[in-house]
Amino acid sequence: MDTIAWWVRGVALLVALCGPAQAKDDEMYKLYGGTYSPDCRNGAAPLVRVDAKTEALMLEHAGKRMLGQKLQPAYSYFGRSPPPGYEVALMSDTRGGQLLFIVYRDKRGLYGKLDGDAKVVAAIGKPLLAPTYRRCP
C-alpha cells in the first residue's frame, strides 16, 4: 500500500512540475506566435511562422520550406547586455543544426531576424537572412 501512495505522490509532483512549463510555452506562443514577413502584402515574399500547433519554427520561400522543431525560447540569449528592443531568441532544431529567429520590438511592433548554425545559414542563404521580418496582421 505504501508503494502505491508513493507512486501517486510521484505522479502528482511530475504533473505539478510540468504544468507551469506548458503554461509558459502557451504564453510564449501568445506573445510571439504568428506569421512574419518582410512584405506581408506580397504572397511571394518569404515567411517565418512561429506555430503553436506544431511547436515549430518554419521558414517558407519559393516553394521551399525549412522546419525547425523543438522550439524553445531563450529570453537571456544575449546575457546581461541585450541589444535594444530585444525580446526573445526562438531556437529550433533542423537537420543541419539550429535555426534561430531573434525577436525584437520597436514602436511599430514585433519584428525578427533569422540566424543559425553555419550549415543552416548556408542553406538559407544571405538573401533570406538580410530582411527584417515584421509580424503580419
C-alpha positions in Angstrom: 0.0 0.0 0.0 2.9 2.4 0.8 4.3 1.8 -2.7 1.0 2.9 -4.3 0.9 6.0 -2.2 4.5 6.8 -3.0 3.8 6.3 -6.7 0.7 8.6 -6.7 2.7 11.3 -4.9 5.5 11.0 -7.6 3.0 11.3 -10.4 1.3 14.3 -8.7 4.7 16.0 -8.4 5.5 15.3 -12.0 2.2 16.8 -13.1 2.8 19.9 -10.9 6.2 20.4 -12.4 5.1 20.0 -16.0 2.0 22.3 -15.7 3.8 25.6 -15.3 6.2 24.8 -18.2 3.2 24.2 -20.5 1.6 27.5 -19.3 4.9 29.3 -20.0 5.1 27.9 -23.5 1.4 28.9 -24.2 2.3 32.4 -23.1 5.3 32.4 -25.4 3.2 31.4 -28.4 0.5 34.0 -27.5 3.2 36.8 -27.4 5.4 35.8 -30.3 3.4 33.3 -32.4 2.2 34.0 -35.9 3.5 34.9 -39.3 6.3 37.3 -40.0 7.4 38.6 -43.4 9.5 41.4 -45.0 6.3 42.2 -47.0 3.1 40.9 -45.6 1.1 42.0 -48.7 3.3 40.1 -51.1 2.3 36.4 -51.4 5.8 35.7 -53.0 7.7 37.2 -50.0 9.4 34.8 -47.6 7.5 33.9 -44.4 8.6 32.9 -41.0 5.9 31.1 -39.0 6.0 30.6 -35.2 3.4 27.9 -34.9 1.9 26.8 -31.5 0.1 23.8 -33.0 3.2 22.1 -34.4 5.6 23.8 -31.8 7.8 24.6 -34.7 9.6 27.5 -36.5 9.1 27.4 -40.3 10.8 29.4 -43.0 9.0 29.3 -46.3 10.0 30.8 -49.6 9.7 30.0 -53.3 8.0 26.6 -52.7 10.7 25.5 -50.2 10.4 25.0 -46.5 12.8 24.7 -43.6 11.3 23.3 -40.5 12.8 23.8 -37.1 11.3 21.6 -34.4 11.5 21.5 -30.6 11.0 25.3 -30.5 12.4 26.8 -27.3 12.5 30.5 -26.1 15.8 31.9 -24.9 15.0 35.2 -23.0 18.6 35.8 -21.9 20.2 34.7 -25.2 22.5 37.8 -25.2 23.2 37.7 -21.5 23.2 40.8 -19.5 23.7 43.2 -22.4 20.9 42.5 -24.9 20.6 44.8 -28.0 17.9 47.5 -27.9 14.4 46.2 -28.3 15.4 42.5 -27.8 12.5 40.3 -26.6 13.5 36.6 -27.2 15.5 34.3 -29.3 13.4 31.4 -30.6 15.7 28.4 -31.0 14.7 25.3 -33.0 16.4 22.2 -34.4 16.7 21.3 -38.1 18.6 18.5 -39.9 21.5 20.9 -40.5 21.7 22.4 -37.0 20.0 25.2 -35.1 17.6 27.7 -36.7 17.1 30.9 -34.7 14.5 33.6 -35.0 15.5 36.6 -32.8 12.5 38.7 -31.9 12.7 42.5 -31.2 10.1 45.1 -30.5 10.0 48.8 -31.6 7.3 51.4 -31.8 5.9 49.6 -34.9 5.6 46.3 -33.1 7.3 42.9 -33.3 9.9 42.0 -35.9 12.6 39.4 -36.2 15.9 38.4 -37.8 16.9 34.9 -38.9 20.1 33.3 -37.9 21.5 29.9 -37.1 24.4 27.4 -37.2 26.8 27.6 -40.2 25.1 24.8 -42.2 21.6 26.3 -41.6 22.8 29.8 -42.6 24.4 28.4 -45.8 21.2 26.5 -46.7 19.0 29.6 -46.1 21.3 32.0 -48.0 22.1 35.6 -47.4 19.1 37.0 -49.2 16.8 35.4 -46.7 18.9 36.4 -43.7 19.1 40.1 -44.6 15.5 41.2 -44.3 13.6 42.3 -41.2 10.6 40.1 -40.8 7.6 42.1 -39.4 4.7 40.3 -37.8 1.8 40.2 -40.2 -1.7 41.0 -39.1 
